[in-house]
Amino acid sequence: MVAFADVQSAAARVKQLARETPVYTSRLFNEAAGAEVFFKCENLQRGGAFKIRGAANFLLSLPEQDRKRGVVTFSSGNHAQAVAIAAAHVGVRAIIVMPKDAPKAKLESTQAYGPEIVFHDRFTEDREVIAKKIAADTGAVILPSYDHPWIIAGQGTAALELLAQQPALDVLLVPLGGGGLLSGTLIAAKHLKPAIQVYGVEPQTANDWYLSLAANERKRIPSPPTLADGLRTQIPGEITFPIVRENAAGVVLVSEDGIQAAMRFLLSRLKLLVEPSGAVAAAAVLHRQLNLAGKRVGVILSGGNVDLDLLAEICARA
């Protein structure tokens, strides 16, 4: 449903909203990880995360008659902020369903762009059901957070950029929530470099992808307890699951302690502020959960929106 040409088209389309983010390296990280690592810094992206790529591609692809209806989406924060930014850019009304316990930094950043926010309890309410009811009541178009071809193509532009910046990569590791970023990455990377190995990384406590791939079918888990709030999906997407199943080299699980250690390393050594969800791929490399000796490894740091009080707690645990 999504081809490399779609990612190329998305790259041209989203230039008006998304930045080309830099690639950082660290000698100390390389020594600790035993590999040559290249960080794609989507934490420095507009809105603080890669999500602006997919949200911009969706809204800029939406026909004018549908834009007039407005959009409704659901997100814990990064996608919410991206939709708010993109909707304000194109002059579209946006309604966003967010959990009551959304990180303060993500909520405040989203509110700054003026969308209507509807809160829900992520433990007792289904955010997709709420969004569908709003769409039925208002006529708004549902803007998915990951499970849509326009979203997937938009997210794939991060890998497209990375491989233009560092074309000799052997392995690529990507944070894995709903699978939009990993799916888009696979489409772009495997077209450009068929032999490249691409892994998804998720928390041990949010292992719906790991379980689903092992069972060869989508498996649902309870709402997962993890600091990586952007990776709290409970079941892989209908569109993203087959793309990942057929193309990914595997899924790596990382511990909560490992995620926090990676965040501290990135902040103290590279001066990069990365949120827990954005640091999972770096954690997998730092703690050598794959044999990457002698490899050139790309790591997508998918976001940098973290509450300062949580950051203080994580730094204090060192």
C-alpha positions, 0 to 999 in steps of 0.5 A: 500500500506504500511504495518508495515513490510515496516516500519520495513524494512525501519528502518534497511535500513536507519540506515546508514544515519539517526540518532536515535534522542533523546526524551526530556521532560520539567517540565515547558512545562508539567505545561503549557500544562497540560499533560506529553509531550515527544518530539521526536527531529527530529530537531536534525536529520541529515540534520536538519529534519525527511526527511532524513528517507524517502529520504534514504529509497527511494534511497536505495530501488531504483534498481541500473539500475534506480539509474544510471538515477539520480533523480529529486525532488521538495521541499521548503527545508528539503526534498531537503536537505535530497535528496541531502545528500542521493544522495551524499551518494549513488553517484546519480545525483540529480536535485532539484526544489526549490522555489525562496523564499526558506529559505536561511538556507535550500537553502544553506544547500542543495547547500552544497551537490552539487545537480543541483537546478532549481528555480521556482515561487511557486505562478505562477508555478507548481513545479510538472509539472516542475519536470515531464518535467525534468524527461521526458527530462533527464530520471531521476526518480521522487523522491516525497517529500511525496506521495510514499510508500518508502517515507511513510515507511521511515518517519514512522521510527521516530514513530517506534523509539519514541514508542521504547523509550517511549512505554506508550504514549496515544496520538501522535501529528505530523506536517502535510504537504503532509502527509508522516510523519503522514501516516508513523506514523499512520502505525507504531503507530497503529500497535504497539498500536491500541488504541493510538490517532494520530493527524495531526497539520497544520497552520490555513492558510494552512488547506487543510487537515482540509477542505479535511477531512471535505469534505471526498475528497481532496480539493485544496487551494491557496498557503498558507501564513504561516511561516511554509514553509514546510507545504505549500502543497495545496492538500493532497497526493493521497496515504497519504489521505486515510491512514490519513482519515481512521486512524487519530483521527483528524486534529488540526489547530494552529495560526501563533502566536501560532506557534511562541510562541511554538518556543520561548518556545522550544528555551528558556526553552528546548534549542531546535531550531525548525523551524515553520513547526516543532513546530506546534504540540508543539503549539497545545499541549502548547495552549491546543487545545486538552483535554490532561489532565493526558495523556502521549503525544508524539510530533514530532518536525519535523525540525530545519532549520530556517533562523537566521534573521527570528528567530531574528524577532520571538524572538523579538515579544515575 
